[in-house]
Amino acid sequence: MPPEQGRCTCLVAGPWCGEALRRYLKDNQLLLSGSRPLKKYSPIRTMLPVFPVRGAVDATAVRDTFLQICEGVVEVVETSCEAREKWEPPISFTVVGDVAIISLSEEIRGREKEVAEELLRNVRGIRAVYGKEVTEGEYRVQRLVHLAGEIIEVTEYREHGLVYHVPLGKVYINPRLSAEHYRIASQVAPGEVVLDMFAGIGGFSLLISALGRAELVVANDANPWAVSAMLDSIKLNKKKLKTPILVLNMDAKELPRVLRPVFTRIIMNLPHSSTEFLDTAHRLCSPQGCIIHVYVVARTREEALNLVPGSISATRVLDYAPRKFIYRVDVAAEGRGDE
Ligand SMILES: C[S@@+](CC[C@H](N)C(=O)[O-])C[C@H]1O[C@@H](n2cnc3c(N)ncnc32)[C@H](O)[C@@H]1O
């Protein structure tokens, strides 16, 4: 689409709504790419994100539709826009809150700082660039090195209208799981009791709670930093969360010591070793049965299905390494009752 100059119609997202509105506009091809509003929108003190929409779009109708998805205020404003030069990022990167993270691969060896400075100049809303050396250890945390901008220890990451505290380098975080969080949360039926065995900072658990259909969510993680961040996020999103969340900081293998077999849905998002915890999950399944979502690393769908006894389907969720993927394998398990 060619860049547009002059007047343009924009949607302004309210607090907590920016990422959700951007995604909605992009997914529905309503975003006017190649244009940038000249003014930022500041109703009181906070600068709110402004998104130019395509000329033919009925912005008021979009606003009305969007208000049902996210409760933040969305305004329609007329402002002037300038054409934005198309910038091709020198490398792929992820943005977590106000931080961009790049992989320190062979591809940029020797020019890490230069690439980081370029990102800092061109990516809107970031204040720092970090390089990821590896994702390591039991807690699956990123080993990060600072490359450009400010030193940031904790950032706020927004997903589906919720905000998460992220202590960088201390917890697992992957914005590419955002769609998967929504896919699973939207499957939860009224009255379900959900166990998020490896909850991390709570991407599945908080969204399930916000949708409000479950009766209870138990969110567990062995990493105390992840649990502490999740508790912070529960406080931050207090007004949006509906289902109570019970947060535990335990080795998942120990969960049957403190939990009864009441769960109708169990999420096992620890792709490297989730299958080692399958027996634990079966022991916590409700007597009426449960759905277990097991994440595994595999080359093909068949390989993923074979890794998990009782599997009914396998869905590719993320790329992992060359020719390796993360699959979600779903299991419809029968309850074993209280053993
Ligand atoms: C892939 S991350 C989970 C990501 C999270 N579900 C999300 O959607 O962002 C795996 C998590 O499992 C946790 N973990 C690893 N071993 C564990 C264990 N034995 N018991 C409980 N949690 C564990 C790690 O600390 C890490 O936060």
The ligand as a MOL file (V3000), in Angstrom:
LIG
                    3D

  0  0  0     0  0            999 V3000
M  V30 BEGIN CTAB
M  V30 COUNTS 27 29 0 0 0
M  V30 BEGIN ATOM
M  V30 1 C 8.1740 -22.6470 28.5860 0
M  V30 2 S 8.1170 -21.9090 30.1600 0 CHG=1
M  V30 3 C 6.4000 -21.6310 30.4670 0
M  V30 4 C 5.8380 -20.5000 29.7380 0
M  V30 5 C 4.4650 -20.0900 30.1390 0
M  V30 6 N 3.5290 -21.1820 30.1800 0
M  V30 7 C 3.9760 -19.0320 29.1470 0
M  V30 8 O 2.9910 -19.2830 28.4780 0
M  V30 9 O 4.6180 -17.9760 29.0560 0 CHG=-1
M  V30 10 C 8.3610 -23.2750 31.2510 0
M  V30 11 C 8.2460 -22.9150 32.7140 0
M  V30 12 O 8.3450 -24.1220 33.4750 0
M  V30 13 C 8.9830 -23.8360 34.6850 0
M  V30 14 N 9.4870 -25.1180 35.2330 0
M  V30 15 C 10.5450 -25.8360 34.8100 0
M  V30 16 N 10.6360 -26.9900 35.5260 0
M  V30 17 C 9.5840 -26.9900 36.3860 0
M  V30 18 C 9.1260 -27.9180 37.3720 0
M  V30 19 N 9.7590 -29.0630 37.6000 0
M  V30 20 N 8.0150 -27.6040 38.0590 0
M  V30 21 C 7.3630 -26.4300 37.8360 0
M  V30 22 N 7.7650 -25.5180 36.9440 0
M  V30 23 C 8.8550 -25.7970 36.2130 0
M  V30 24 C 10.0550 -22.8230 34.3260 0
M  V30 25 O 10.4330 -22.0570 35.4150 0
M  V30 26 C 9.3430 -22.0130 33.2310 0
M  V30 27 O 8.7670 -20.8460 33.7510 0
M  V30 END ATOM
M  V30 BEGIN BOND
M  V30 1 1 1 2
M  V30 2 1 2 3
M  V30 3 1 2 10
M  V30 4 1 3 4
M  V30 5 1 4 5
M  V30 6 1 5 6
M  V30 7 1 5 7
M  V30 8 2 7 8
M  V30 9 1 7 9
M  V30 10 1 10 11
M  V30 11 1 11 12
M  V30 12 1 11 26
M  V30 13 1 12 13
M  V30 14 1 13 14
M  V30 15 1 13 24
M  V30 16 1 14 15
M  V30 17 1 14 23
M  V30 18 2 15 16
M  V30 19 1 16 17
M  V30 20 1 17 18
M  V30 21 2 17 23
M  V30 22 1 18 19
M  V30 23 2 18 20
M  V30 24 1 20 21
M  V30 25 2 21 22
M  V30 26 1 22 23
M  V30 27 1 24 25
M  V30 28 1 24 26
M  V30 29 1 26 27
M  V30 END BOND
M  V30 END CTAB
M  END
